[in-house]
């Protein structure tokens, strides 16, 4: 691998052992994937910040690193394992919470920005189209590659940390033009309106393409940011999708020819395929838990939830998961108060996928998130039903779902 003079100094240990270890990780990764040089990155979004994921080994490494180095480029933090301010009230165990706080403080000591969110693009981390970054968190990777048009591979905690310390990543994968072309073509033959609709399409396509690059044609009405957030999260959960294109909508796909350079047989997505996914998540009867915000809700979604529950009382537990920054906007606009007065919890900094699993005796969950529906059985032993946002609030108000 060709290294610049500065990169060679890092590898030779001239900037200390932590920088040297980080560069060794990246050089080894580059050799595995056939990269012949490094690329400078402008920012990092780190997924390795939940103590539930890192454990003591990760905690100890980050603490040691924090005594020696500062990050070369800005790094935002993904969701952690607790609500940082309200962990005691929510019932997170003290020992777990203290370890999580230690881990978070070590990252912050190196210069990390504690967004504690899976939607960094809603919290100030918005790269430019074509910009090289190093992002973790599957839904955020899909969004930054596809909707923004920046460039990242699927970084894990260790490689994201190494990238922030060195400001480099090896040049392979989605950093290169030739790997950003479509591998599968989907013909959408139904109108998509809600986040659930886009999540359902994402879940269907992800199951087929795995780590491929799906291209969607036939989506005529421009999706909202929230629609695309939901679709990317589902694509990355049922598959391992890091990049997708919507012809005429996403920035790299003004035409099919821009993203498809070989003959692809179209895969139809219509009502039959839609129903097939929905039937996988078709729990009915009493529902004791409802989750909105996987990925974290925007201020627009928070407003919508507030309007739906205003002046009412919930029968099921409801988590509205978001970042601290969005919640502060919600506080100022009165949304938080309305939601909490209805009996819901506005949960910050974490989400049900990455937090300590609280045992509250729940058996079923309603969600508008394909990602949450996918992971709920394995992580929380919950039987899921995938609904749109309005239906989720209906469930929370009535305590049950009887289907349509």
C-alpha positions in Angstrom: 0.0 0.0 0.0 1.3 3.5 -0.9 1.4 5.7 2.1 2.0 9.5 2.2 4.9 10.7 4.3 2.4 11.7 7.1 0.7 8.3 7.0 4.1 6.5 7.2 4.9 8.6 10.3 1.7 7.4 11.9 2.5 3.8 11.0 6.1 4.1 12.3 4.8 5.3 15.7 6.1 8.9 15.5 2.7 10.1 16.9 2.5 7.5 19.7 1.3 4.0 20.1 -2.4 4.6 19.8 -2.0 6.4 16.5 0.3 3.6 15.3 -2.2 0.9 16.3 -5.0 2.7 14.5 -3.0 3.0 11.3 -2.0 -0.7 11.5 -5.7 -1.6 11.7 -6.5 0.5 8.6 -3.5 -0.7 6.6 -4.4 -4.3 7.4 -8.0 -3.6 6.4 -6.9 -2.1 3.2 -4.7 -5.0 2.3 -7.6 -7.4 2.9 -9.8 -5.5 0.5 -7.1 -4.7 -2.1 -6.8 -0.9 -1.4 -3.6 0.6 -2.7 -3.8 3.9 -0.9 -5.5 5.8 1.9 -8.2 8.5 1.6 -8.5 11.5 3.9 -11.9 11.7 5.6 -13.7 14.8 6.8 -15.7 13.4 9.6 -16.6 10.2 11.5 -19.8 8.8 13.0 -18.9 6.2 15.5 -21.2 3.2 16.2 -19.0 1.7 19.0 -20.3 3.8 21.9 -22.9 1.6 23.6 -21.4 -0.3 26.6 -23.9 -3.1 25.8 -21.8 -3.6 22.6 -18.3 -2.8 23.7 -18.2 -4.4 27.1 -15.2 -3.9 29.4 -12.6 -4.7 26.6 -13.9 -1.8 24.5 -14.3 0.5 27.5 -10.7 -0.1 28.7 -9.2 0.5 25.2 -11.1 3.8 24.7 -10.1 5.0 28.2 -6.4 4.2 27.5 -6.6 5.9 24.1 -8.2 9.0 25.7 -5.1 9.5 27.8 -2.9 9.8 24.7 -4.7 11.2 21.6 -7.3 13.7 20.3 -9.3 13.0 17.2 -8.0 14.5 14.0 -11.4 15.0 12.5 -14.9 15.7 14.1 -16.6 12.6 15.3 -20.3 12.3 16.3 -21.5 9.5 18.6 -24.1 7.0 17.9 -26.8 5.9 20.4 -25.5 4.8 23.8 -26.9 2.2 26.2 -28.9 4.5 28.5 -30.8 7.7 28.6 -27.9 9.8 29.9 -30.0 12.1 32.0 -32.8 9.9 33.1 -31.3 6.4 33.5 -32.2 6.1 37.1 -35.9 7.0 36.6 -36.1 4.6 33.7 -34.7 1.8 35.7 -31.3 1.2 34.0 -29.0 -0.7 36.4 -26.5 1.5 38.2 -23.4 -0.6 37.4 -24.3 -0.7 33.7 -25.0 3.1 33.6 -21.8 4.0 35.4 -19.8 1.9 32.8 -21.7 3.6 30.0 -20.9 7.1 31.4 -17.2 6.2 31.7 -17.2 5.1 28.1 -19.0 8.2 26.9 -16.7 10.5 28.9 -13.6 8.8 27.4 -14.8 9.5 23.9 -15.7 13.1 24.8 -12.2 13.5 26.3 -10.8 12.8 22.8 -13.0 15.4 21.2 -16.1 13.4 20.2 -19.4 15.3 19.9 -21.9 13.6 22.1 -24.9 13.6 19.8 -25.8 10.1 21.0 -28.0 9.6 18.0 -28.4 7.2 15.1 -29.5 10.2 12.9 -26.4 12.4 13.0 -27.7 14.2 9.9 -30.5 15.6 12.1 -27.9 16.9 14.6 -25.5 18.9 12.6 -23.3 16.2 10.9 -24.2 16.8 7.2 -21.4 16.0 4.8 -21.3 17.3 1.2 -22.1 15.1 -1.8 -19.1 13.2 -2.8 -17.3 13.8 0.5 -15.4 10.9 2.0 -16.4 10.1 5.6 -16.2 7.1 7.9 -19.6 6.3 9.3 -21.0 3.4 11.4 -24.7 2.6 12.3 -26.4 0.8 9.5 -29.3 3.2 8.9 -27.0 6.3 9.0 -24.6 4.7 6.5 -27.5 4.0 4.1 -28.7 7.6 4.5 -25.4 9.4 4.1 -24.4 7.3 1.0 -27.8 7.3 -0.7 -29.7 10.5 0.3 -26.7 12.8 0.8 -24.4 11.2 -1.7 -21.3 11.2 0.5 -19.1 8.1 0.6 -18.5 5.6 3.4 -18.1 1.9 3.9 -19.9 0.1 6.7 -17.5 1.0 9.5 -17.6 -0.8 12.8 -16.6 0.6 16.2 -12.8 -0.2 15.9 -12.4 1.1 12.4 -14.4 4.2 13.0 -12.3 5.0 16.0 -9.1 4.4 14.0 -10.4 6.7 11.3 -11.1 9.5 13.7 -7.7 9.1 15.3 -5.8 9.1 11.9 -8.2 11.0 9.6 -7.8 8.2 7.1 -9.6 5.2 5.6 -8.3 2.7 3.0 -9.6 3.4 -0.6 -11.9 0.5 -1.3 -15.7 -0.3 -1.5 -18.1 2.6 -1.7 -15.4 5.2 -1.8 -14.8 4.1 -5.4 -17.0 5.0 -8.3 -17.2 1.5 -9.7 -18.6 0.1 -6.6 -21.5 2.5 -6.4 -23.4 1.1 -9.4 -26.7 -0.8 -8.9 -26.7 -4.6 -8.6 -30.5 -5.1 -8.5 -33.4 -3.2 -10.1 -36.8 -3.0 -8.4 -39.9 -1.8 -10.2 -42.3 -0.2 -7.7 -45.9 -0.8 -8.9 -47.8 0.8 -6.0 -48.1 4.2 -4.4 -46.0 4.7 -1.3 -47.3 7.2 1.2 -46.3 6.4 4.8 -43.0 5.6 6.6 -44.4 2.1 7.0 -44.8 1.8 3.2 -41.2 2.8 2.6 -40.0 0.5 5.4 -41.9 -2.4 3.9 -40.3 -1.8 0.5 -36.9 -1.6 2.2 -37.5 -4.8 4.1 -38.5 -6.6 1.0 -35.6 -5.4 -1.1 -33.0 -6.0 1.7 -34.0 -9.6 1.9 -33.2 -10.1 -1.8 -30.0 -8.0 -2.3 -28.1 -8.7 0.9 -25.0 -6.4 0.7 -25.9 -5.3 -2.9 -26.9 -1.9 -4.2 -30.7 -1.8 -5.0 -32.0 0.7 -7.6 -35.7 1.7 -7.4 -37.8 2.9 -10.3 -41.4 3.8 -10.3 -41.4 6.0 -7.1 -43.1 9.0 -8.6 -43.8 11.3 -5.6 -40.8 12.7 -3.9 -40.3 10.9 -0.5 -39.8 12.9 2.7 -36.6 12.8 4.7 -38.5 10.6 7.2 -39.6 8.2 4.5 -36.1 7.7 3.3 -34.8 7.3 6.9 -37.3 4.5 7.4 -36.5 2.8 4.1 -32.8 2.9 4.6 -33.1 1.4 8.1 -35.2 -1.5 6.9 -32.8 -2.1 3.9 -29.9 -2.3 6.3 -31.7 -4.6 8.7 -33.2 -7.3 6.5 -30.1 -7.1 4.3 -26.7 -5.3 4.6 -27.4 -2.5 2.3 -25.2 0.6 2.6 -26.2 2.3 -0.6 -29.4 2.5 -2.7 -30.6 4.7 -5.5 -34.1 6.0 -6.4 -34.2 7.0 -10.1 -35.0 10.7 -10.4 -34.8 11.4 -6.7 -31.5 10.4 -5.0 -28.5 12.6 -6.1 -26.5 10.0 -8.0 -29.5 8.7 -10.0 -31.0 11.5 -12.1 -31.5 8.7 -14.7 -31.3 4.9 -14.7 -28.2 5.1 -16.9 -26.3 6.9 -14.2 -26.5 4.0 -11.8 -27.2 0.9 -13.9 -24.4 0.0 -16.4 -25.6 -3.6 -17.2 -28.8 -5.4 -18.0 -30.8 -6.1 -14.8 -34.0 -8.0 -14.7 -36.6 -5.9 -12.8 -38.0 -7.3 -9.5 -41.6 -6.2 -9.0 -42.8 -4.7 -5.8 -46.6 -4.4 -5.7 -49.4 -5.1 -3.4 -48.7 -8.9 -3.2 -45.1 -8.2 -2.1 -46.2 -5.5 0.3 -48.7 -7.8 2.0 -46.0 -10.6 2.2 -43.8 -8.4 4.4 -46.7 -7.1 6.5 -47.9 -10.7 7.2 -44.5 -11.4 8.7 -45.2 -8.7 11.3 -48.9 -9.2 11.8 -49.4 -9.5 15.6 -53.0 -8.9 16.8 -54.7 -8.7 20.1 -53.3 -6.9 23.2 -50.2 -4.8 22.6 -48.3 -3.6 25.7 -45.4 -1.7 24.1 -45.2 0.8 21.3 -41.9 2.2 19.8 -41.6 5.2 17.5 -38.1 6.5 16.7 -35.9 3.7 15.4 -34.0 5.5 13.8 -34.5 8.6 16.0 -37.5 10.8 15.3 -37.2 14.2 13.7 -38.8 17.3 15.1 -41.5 16.9 12.4 -42.3 13.4 13.7 -42.3 14.6 17.3 -44.9 17.3 16.3 -47.1 14.6 14.6 -47.0 12.4 17.7 -47.9 15.3 20.0 -50.9 16.2 17.8 -52.1 12.6 17.9 -52.0 12.2 21.7 -52.9 15.7 22.8 -55.4 15.6 25.6 -55.6 11.8 25.6 -54.3 9.0 27.9 -52.4 6.0 26.7 -53.2 2.4 27.6 -50.0 0.9 26.4 -46.4 2.0 27.1 -45.0 4.3 24.4 -41.4 5.2 23.7 -40.7 8.1 21.5 -36.9 7.8 20.9 -34.9 10.8 19.8 -31.7 12.7 20.2 -31.2 15.2 23.0 -31.0 18.1 20.5 -34.3 17.3 18.9 -35.9 16.8 22.3 -34.7 20.3 23.4 -36.5 21.6 20.3 -39.6 19.6 21.3 -39.3 21.0 24.8 -39.4 24.6 23.5 -42.3 23.9 21.2 -44.4 22.2 23.9 -44.3 18.7 22.2 -42.5 17.0 25.0 -44.9 18.1 27.6 -48.0 17.0 25.5 -46.4 13.6 24.8 -45.4 13.0 28.5 -48.8 14.2 29.8 -50.4 11.5 27.7 -48.3 8.9 29.5 -45.5 8.3 27.0 -41.7 8.5 27.6 -39.6 10.6 25.4 -36.4 8.6 25.5 -33.1 10.3 24.5 -29.5 9.1 23.7 -30.5 5.4 23.2 -32.9 3.1 21.5 -34.3 -0.4 22.0 -31.8 -2.0 19.7 -28.7 -0.8 21.6 -29.8 -0.1 25.1 -29.7 -2.3 28.1 -32.7 -4.6 27.8 -35.1 -3.4 30.5 -37.4 -6.2 31.7 -40.8 -4.6 32.1 -42.7 -7.7 31.3 -43.7 -6.6 27.8 -44.7 -9.4 25.3 -45.7 -7.5 22.2 -44.6 -4.3 20.4 -46.1 -2.1 17.7 -43.7 0.0 15.7 -43.5 2.0 12.5 -39.9 0.8 12.1 -38.9 -2.1 9.9 -35.6 -2.2 11.9 -37.3 -2.4 15.2 -39.8 -5.1 14.0 -36.8 -7.1 12.7 -34.8 -7.0 15.9 -37.5 -7.1 18.5 -38.0 -10.9 18.7 -34.3 -11.6 19.1 -33.3 -8.7 21.3 -36.3 -8.2 23.5 -38.3 -11.4 23.0 -41.2 -9.3 21.7 -43.7 -10.2 19.0 -43.9 -7.3 16.6 -46.5 -5.7 14.4 -45.4 -3.2 11.8 -47.9 -0.3 11.4 -47.8 3.3 10.3 -47.3 6.1 12.8 -51.1 6.9 13.2 -51.9 3.2 13.8 -49.1 3.0 16.4 -50.7 5.8 18.3 -54.1 4.2 18.0 -52.6 1.0 19.5 -51.0 3.0 22.4 -54.4 4.7 23.1 -56.5 1.5 22.9 -53.9 -1.1 24.2 -54.6 -3.5 21.3 -54.4 -4.0 17.6 -57.2 -5.8 15.8 -56.0 -5.5 12.3 -57.7 -3.8 9.4 
